Amino acid sequence: EGLYAKQGRGKQFRSKKDRDAHLQTQVKELQAAKAEKEELLNGQRDKLSGLRKSVASEAKDVEKKRKDLQQKAKMLDELKRSVDEKKRLRNEMADSRKEQWRS
């Protein structure tokens, strides 16, 4: 089988010089393709690195906003309690005033 493959390659080229020239051309093409793929890969790696940094930055921003939202929710609850307490106090004073007018 290997012998038949060798014979087929032998018939493809007229001389070793033609064969070597063809092989050199193929090597150069493969090297160019490899360089292009490596350049593309490096570009994609850089892009991935940038996206990872962006995601990390966005995650920090989201966490900061979440903490701020929790703080504001807590403040809102405190204000609501204060308003409820002041309404209760107002109603007590109004009731007291009514009682004083009756007496």
C-alpha positions in Angstrom: 0.0 0.0 0.0 2.8 2.4 0.9 4.6 1.4 -2.3 1.6 2.3 -4.4 1.2 5.7 -2.7 4.9 6.4 -3.4 4.4 5.5 -7.1 1.4 7.8 -7.3 3.5 10.7 -5.9 6.3 9.8 -8.3 4.0 10.2 -11.3 2.6 13.5 -10.1 6.0 15.3 -10.6 8.5 15.1 -13.4 11.5 15.6 -11.1 12.5 15.9 -7.5 13.0 19.6 -8.1 9.3 20.0 -9.2 8.3 17.9 -6.2 10.4 20.0 -3.8 9.1 23.2 -5.3 5.5 22.1 -4.9 6.2 21.0 -1.3 7.9 24.3 -0.5 4.8 26.1 -1.9 2.6 24.0 0.3 4.8 24.7 3.4 4.6 28.4 2.8 0.9 28.3 2.3 0.5 26.3 5.5 2.8 28.7 7.4 0.8 31.7 6.2 -2.5 30.0 7.2 -1.0 29.2 10.6 0.2 32.8 11.1 -3.3 34.1 10.1 -5.0 31.7 12.5 -2.6 32.6 15.3 -3.3 36.3 14.7 -7.0 35.7 14.7 -6.7 33.6 17.9 -4.7 36.4 19.6 -7.3 38.9 18.6 -10.0 36.7 20.0 -8.1 36.3 23.3 -7.7 40.0 23.6 -11.4 40.5 23.0 -12.2 37.8 25.6 -9.9 39.5 28.1 -11.6 42.8 27.5 -15.1 41.2 27.9 -14.0 39.5 31.1 -12.8 42.9 32.5 -16.1 44.4 31.4 -18.1 41.7 33.1 -16.1 42.1 36.3 -16.7 45.8 36.2 -20.4 45.4 35.6 -20.7 42.9 38.4 -19.0 45.4 40.8 -21.4 48.1 39.6 -24.4 45.8 40.1 -23.3 44.8 43.6 -22.8 48.5 44.5 -26.3 49.3 43.2 -27.8 46.4 45.1 -26.2 47.6 48.4 -27.5 51.1 47.7 -30.9 49.8 47.0 -30.9 47.8 50.3 -29.8 50.9 52.2 -32.5 53.0 50.6 -35.1 50.4 51.3 -34.0 50.3 55.0 -34.3 54.1 55.1 -37.7 54.0 53.5 -38.9 51.6 56.2 -37.5 53.9 58.9 -39.3 56.9 57.4 -42.5 54.9 57.1 -42.3 53.9 60.8 -41.6 57.6 61.7 -44.6 58.8 59.6 -46.9 56.1 61.3 -45.7 57.1 64.7 -46.3 60.8 64.0 -49.8 60.0 62.7 -50.5 58.0 65.8 -49.3 60.9 67.9 -51.4 63.4 66.0 -54.5 61.3 66.4 -53.8 61.0 70.1 -53.5 64.7 70.4 -56.6 65.3 68.4 -58.5 62.9 70.7 -57.0 64.7 73.7 -58.1 68.0 72.4 -61.6 66.8 71.8 -61.8 65.5 75.3 -60.6 68.8 76.6 -63.3 70.7 74.7 -65.9 68.4 76.1 -64.8 69.0 79.6 
